[in-house]
């Protein structure tokens, strides 16, 4: 199924057009941090959230057009403003699990091959357009299978993040003992 059938998409704002320079911007580090945080199954984008706003809400899926990586916005990054290097996705129907969609885009060979093919021959910065993203084919297995893959993927991401923090804290502790 094409991605456009599953989600609504909105590109972030050009930073030069922001009138308020003190606005908190969503960056790639936020996306990576969101990938490593726990995401509850019930976290879907708030229905009252404006489609016109560039601010992200808990449950939005954010896709980096430069890194070709997707994650689900958590409470820690909600309220930040997307820049033009990101696209916000909101699930249209309950046909697809947001965690599974992130797993699919970030990990499956079928989707990675499509993304690589879209970028072939691109001489401008390797950045996917909204038009190209809309045509991305996403495999849609039964919902139970999606839930399983999505939970597994985010649990592994969370485990990797916790392992990195543990190593950093151990290193800090050892330096303090010197």
N, C-alpha and C positions, 0 to 999 in steps of 0.2 A: 504494500500500500504506500502511496506517496505521502511524504511528510506533510504536505499541504492539506491532506485529507484528515490528518490527525491533530494538528495544532494550528493556532493562529500565530503569526509572526510579526514582530515589530523590531526594527533596527534602532539602535541607540542614537543619541543626539551627537552632533558634531560639537566637540568641546569649544570651538571658537564661537559657537552660537549661544553658549551659556551666558546669561546676563549676570548670574551670581557666581563669582569665582570661589566662594567658600563652600560650594555644594560638595557633598561627599560622593566621590565617583567609585563605581564598581570596577575593579581591575582584575587582571588575571590571577593575582594572589588571592583575591576573594573567591574566585571560582575554584581554585585548588583547595582553599580552606573549606569551602562548602562541600567539596567532594569527600573530605575527610571527617565530616561531622555526621552525627546520627540524623537520619531523616525518617520521621514516622510515616507510615503508609497513609495516614489521614491528611498529611500536609499537601494540600492541593491549593493552587492559586486562589486567593480570596476573591469571591464572586463580585464583590463591590469595587474591586480595584479597577481603575480607569484604564481603558485600552489606549488612551491618548497619552497617558503619563509615561515618562521615561524612568520613573522610579520602579524598582523591583519590590515584589511582595513575597512573603513566605510561600513556597510552593511553585513559584515561577521556575521555568527551566531557562538557564542562560547558556548560550552557545557562543564560544569564541570563534570568530571567523578567521582569525590568524592562526590559532592553535588547533582548530577543529576538535574542540573539547566541550562537553556539555556537563552541567551540574544543576542541582536543585537548590534554589535560594533558601537559606536557613534564617532563623530569627536574628542571628548575629550580623548578617549583611543586608537584611531587609531595609528598605528606605533609601538605599544608595541609588545613584543615577547611572544608567547605562550609557556608555559612549559608543561611537560609531563602529567600534571593533567587536561589538557584541550584538546578538539578536536574542530577544526575549521570546520564548515559546510558551503558550498556554494551551493545555489540552482541551480539545473541542468536545470530545465525547469520552465516556469512561471505557472506551475501546482499548486504550493503551495505558499501561502503568508508567508513571513518570520515571521511576527508578529504572525500569526495563529500557525505556527510551534512551536514557543516559548510558546504560550498559551497551546498548546496541550501537550507538554513535561512537562511543569511546573505545570499544573492544572488539566488535565483530569484524571478521575479515571482509564479509560482503559489503558492509557499509564503508569500511576503510578503503576498499578498492574503488568504490564509487567516488569517494572524496578525492582520492589520488587522481582518478581519471578527470574529474572536473578541473583540477589544477594543472593538468598537462598543458604545456605550451604557454602558460601564463607568464608574461614577461613583467607585468606589473606585480606589486607585492602580492604574494600568494594569499589572496583573500577571497573567500567565497561570496558570491552575490546572493541576495535574497531570492532572486529568480532561480538560480541554480539549486539552492537549498530546498526550494519548494518541490523539486522533482526527485529528491532523494528517496529511494525505495527502502522502506523499512519492513522487515519481516514481522508479521503480527501473529504469534502463536496464541493458543488459548490463554485466558487471563491468569489461570493458576500457574502456568509455566512462566508467564511474564513476572508474576509476583516472586516466584522462586529465584529466577535469574537476577531480578532487581535487588532483592534482599541480599543475596549472596555477594553481588558486586559491591554494594554499598557497605556491607559488613567487612569485606576484604579491604576496601579503601580506608575504613575507620581503623581497622587493625594496623594497617601500614602507617597511618598517621600517629597512632598511639605508640608504635614501635619507634618511630623517629623521635618523638618527644621523650621517650624513655632514654634513648641513647644520648640525646642532648642534655638531659638532666644528669645522667651518670657522668658525662664528660665534665659538666659544670661542677659536680660534686668532687670529682677527682682533682680538678684544677684548684679547688678551694682547699684541698688537703695538702697541696704542695707547699 
